[in-house]
Amino acid sequence: MSFNTLFMLTLFKKAELFDPESIGSKDILVGGKSILAISESIEPPKGVETTIIDCSGLRMIPGLIDSHVHITGGGGEGGPATRMPELEISMMIDGGVTTVVGCLGTDGITRTVDSVLMKVKSIRAKGMSAWMYTGAYQVPPPSITGDIARDIALIEEVIGVGEVAVSDHRSSVPTIQELAKLTAHARVAGMIGGKAGVVNIHMGDAHDPFRPLHEIVASSELKYRQFVPTHCNRNDYIFEDAKEYGKQGYVDITTSSYPYYMDEEIKPSKALKQLLDSGVPIEHITFTSDACGSLPGFDPETGKLVKIEMGYPESVLREIKEAVVEDGVPFGTAIRVATSNPATILKLQGKGFIRAGYDADILILDPGFNIIHLMANGVMVK
């Protein structure tokens, strides 16, 4: 085995490796931005500067993927004073997150998709990984090139469209036909551009919220895998529907809102356990934080905003921990919701797994789920 001596190597020794499946105790060699080798035992290559990190008693998992983040800030439902701030790199590091997918939300009017793209480029320039959705709540959606399909096909950072709001009083009330055409447009663009081409769907508080998606699938050639509905734990009735919907399509659980809406939300850790017990395949479930987006509360009679909070990326790891510790979900199963699952669903190349040739996004945890080390694209950031 020979290596370019122009870059330094990092050798993790005796880590309990989760790929995210349990692999056992392994040595992992990193060079540049990539994982070079994984073996029972690896000796430091001669003549190459190598940093050795003893991981005895520690777990190694892929860096977390938070695939629904308002990276340029969200909110604004209560006026200018309720606009949320942009994502900071420190927020990602605190949560063990090495990859984010950015989006607009309610405000596709004064916030622009162009600014999301530049924020993605900024995050990448600082050594982390980022992609984005074009569009916003509204249909027709705002775009960069004037056409969401051209955004997806031509702009490397754009992987789909969203978050498009349905079943919500803040939506543009799109018809089934409008949603179907938008979804088909994104799908073809994804095929042309080698992207996921999915539609990220904001699920609101209306009853029977999955009905538009069921109707589109029933009346067209489109499949459930073209949709990534989020906020599926926002109340008890949407969650009950999600237990059935998830057997056919993807279900995204929002992690950051639970502490603020305990009387309404299904706790994410418990939601994971219940979805699995209901027969939803683990491959269909993701956790996202909705970080830097607003977490508003509205009076159901007047529609007036009565409170607003903001979430953080660290909520994803917190709820994974509690799914394992409190709800008995196996560790290797729980971490899939923010590693291999979003990487596979969104076609994020090189992400979500710890394998030779993949990007060196590595999270080292102690038995208490405390972050000991975090590596992003081969660089130690914590």
N, C-alpha and C positions, 0 to 999 in steps of 0.2 A: 504494500500500500504506500503510495507516494502522495505528497501534498505540496501545494504551492507555499513556499516559505514566506510569501509576502503577507499572509494573514495569520493571525493568532488562532489557536485552537482552544476549545473548551471541552473538558472531559468530565462528565458527571459520572461518579462512581457509586455503584450499589444502590441505585434508586429503585423503589417499588414502582414499576412502570405500568401505567394504564394508558392504553393506546387509542381509544379509551377503554378497551377491554383489558382485563388483568393479564399482564404478560410475565409478572414475576420480577425478581431482582435482576437489573441489567445495568450495563455501562453504556453511556450514550456519548458519542463524539460529535461535536459541532464545529464547523468551520465556515467562515463567511456568514451567509444568512441561512445556511442549510444544515440539516441533520445529515452527517456523513456516514455514520455507522452505528449499529445497535448490536450488542453481543453480550454473552455471559461475562466476558472479561476483555477489556481493551487496555493495552499498555500505551503510554504517551509516545507518540512517534519521535524518533531521535532527530535532533536538529531543528525541531519546530517548537517555538514558544507555546507552551500549553498550560492553561489554567486548569487546575484540578479541583473539583468541588465534591466533597464527600456528602453523599445523600443517604447514608445509612439511617434507617428508621423514618425516612421521608417518602412521600408519594409524589411521583411526577405525572402530570397530566398535560394535555394540550392547553396552550393559552386560551382563555375563554373568548368566545365570539358573541358579542352583543349586537344582534342583528336588527334592532329597532331603536335608534337613538336620534334625538332631535339635535344634531351636532351644531347647528347654528342657533339653537334656542327655539323654544316653542311658546305656546300660550298666547295671551292677548285677548282672551275672551271677556275679560273685565276691563278692557281699555289699556292704554299704553303702560300703565304702572304694573300690569300683570304679565308683561313679557318676560320670559325666562332667559337666563344667560347662555352663552355658548358652552359647549363641552370643552373641558380642559384635559390635557394629557394626564395630569395628576389624578383625575377621576378614574381614568382607565386603569392606571397603575394600582390605585387603591383597591380596585375590584378584581385584579388578576386578569383584566381584559386586554388582549393584544390586537383584536380586530373589531371594528364597528361597521355597521351599515347605517348610513345617515338618511334622514327623510325630513320633508316638511310635514306639517299637520294641518290644523285648522286654518292657519294663516298662509294661504297661497296667494294672498293679495298684496301685502306689503313686504313679505319675505319672498325671496326668489330661489329658484332651483339653481341658478348660476352661482349664488353664494354658497349653496350646499356643496357644489362641485369644488369650489375653491377651498372650502374647509376640508374636504376629503384630501385634496392635494397638500394642504398644510399638515394634516395628521400624518400623511405618508412621508413628507419631508422631515418630520420629527422622529421617524423611525418606526412608527406603528403602522398598522394596516387598516385600510378603509375602502369601502365601496358605498354606493348610494342608490336610492330610488329616485327617479324623476317623478314629477307630478306632486299632488297634494290631495287634500280632502275633495277638491272640486272635480266635477266632470262637466265639460272637457277639462283635462288637467293642464296646468302650466308646464312648460318644457324649456329646454335650452335652445334647441334648433328650430322650434316651431312645430315639432312632431315628436311625440314620445317614442315612436318606433325608431326614428332616426337617432334619438338620444341613445337608446338601448343598443342599436346596431353599430353606431359609429364611435361612441364615447366609451373608452375602456372601463372607466370607473362606474358606469351606470349598468345595473343588472336587472332592473325591472321598474315597475311603476307603483307609486303608493305614497303615503297611505291614503287610499281612497275610502271615503266614509260612506257607510250604509247603516240603516237602522238607527240613525242618530239625528237629533234636531239641528245639528250643525252641518249636516251633509247638504249637498246640492240636490238631493232627492233624485238621483239618476234612475232612469227606467231600466228594466231588465235588458232591453235591446241595447241601450247605451253601454251598460256594463259589459254585455257580451261582446260588443264590437271593440271596446277598449281592451278586453282580455285577449281577444283574437289578434288584435294589432300587436300587443306586447309579446304574445307567443311567437308570432312569425318573426318579429324583430329579434327575439332571443335566439331563434334557430339560425338566422342570418349572422348574428354577431357572436354565436357560441356562448350565449348567456342563459341564465335561468328563465328570463322573460316572464316572471311571475307578477301577479298583482297582489300587493300587500293591502289587505282590507281592514280598515278600522271598523270594529263591531261596536255599535252603540247600544243603548239601553232598551230599545224597542223590543217587544215580544216577537217570537219567531224570527230571530235575527238572521239565521242561516237560509231563510227561504229564498232570497235572491240568488244565492249560489246554487242551491238545489235546482231552481228553475232554469238557470243558464245551462247546467250540465244536462238536464232532462230535455232541453229544447235545441241543443247544438252538439257539435262534435268535441266541444271542450271538456276537459277532465278536471276533477277536483284538484289535481296536483298543480293547476295553474294559479291557485289561490293560496295565499298565506294569511288567514284571518287572525287578527291579534285582539288582545283584551278579552280573551274567551273565559276569563274567570271574574269578570267585572260584577256579576250578580248570580244568584242561584239558578235562575231559569236559563240564562245563556249557557251556564256551565252544564246543566243537565242536557241541553241540546248538543253541547260539544262532546259529550260522552258517546253519542251516536255518530255525529258528524266526523269525529276523529278516526273512526274505523275506516273511513273512505278518503278523508283529506287531512290536511295539516291543521294543527291546533297550537297557537302560540299563547303562552301564559305570561301576563305582565307581572313582574316581580316587585316593582318599586311602590306600587300604590297600596298594597295591603296594610301597612302600618297606619295609613291615614284614613282608610275606609274599612275598618275591621267589621263594621256591622253590615256591609254590603258585599265585599269581595270574598271570594273563596281563597283561602291562604294558598299561595303557590306551591309550597312543599306538599300540602295535603291534596291539592289539585292533581299533582303528578301521581301520587299514590292512587287516587280514585280513578283517574283516567286509565292507568295500567290495570287496575282491578276490574274495570268495565270492559276490558278487551281492546283498548286502543293500542296499536303497536307503538313501541317506544320510538321507532323511526319517524313517527308522525308528530312528535311533541317537541316544542322548543320553549325556552325561557328567554325573555328579553326584558330590559329594564324600563324602556320608554324614557330614558334619562334625558334631562333638560327639556322635556316636554312638560306642559302643565298637567296637573292632576286636579281638575276642577270639580266642584260640587255645585249643583244647581237646584234651586227650589222647584219641585215637580209641578207646582201650580202656576207660578209666575214665570218660570224659566230664568229667574235672576240668579246670577253667580253669587253663591254664599260663602265659598271658601276656595282656596287654591294652594296647592303644594307642588313640590318638584321632586322627582326621583333621581337616583344616582346609580351608576353601573354596579357598584358594590352589592346591590340588592340581589343580583343574580347568584353570586357565590353564597351569600347568606341563605337563600332559599334552597340551594342545592345541599348545603350543609344540613339544614333542618329536615330536608326530605330523607337524608341518610340517618341522622341521629335520632330524630323524633318519630319519623314515619316508616322507618324500616326499609326504605328503597335501597337496593344494593349500590355501593359506591360507583362501580363501573357503569351501572345503568343510569344513575342520576346525572353524572357528568356529561352524558351524551346530549342532553338538552341544550347545552351551550358549547359543544365542541363539534363532534362528527355530524350531528343532525343538521344544524344550520349550514355547515360547510357543504354537505351533500345536497340539501334542498336548494341552496342558492348557487351552487356550482362555484364555490370559492376555491380556486385551484391552489394546492399546496397547504391548505388550512385544515384544522379540525382533527388531525391525527399526528401521532409521533411515529414517523416512519422514515427510513433512509430516503433522501431526495426531497422530503417535504421541508417547508420553511421551519426554522428553529424558533417556534413560538412555544415556550415551555414554562409551565407553572409548577413550582415546587411547594407542597403543602406539608405542614406537620400534622400529627394525628388529630389536632384540634381545629384543622382547617385554616390555620394561620398561614399567611403567605410568607415563605422564607426567601424564595428567589423568584424573579420573573424575568424571562428572556423574550425579547421581541425581535424577530428577524435576525437572530444570532447575537444580539447585543443585550447585555444585562442592564435592565432598567430598575431593578430592585434586588 
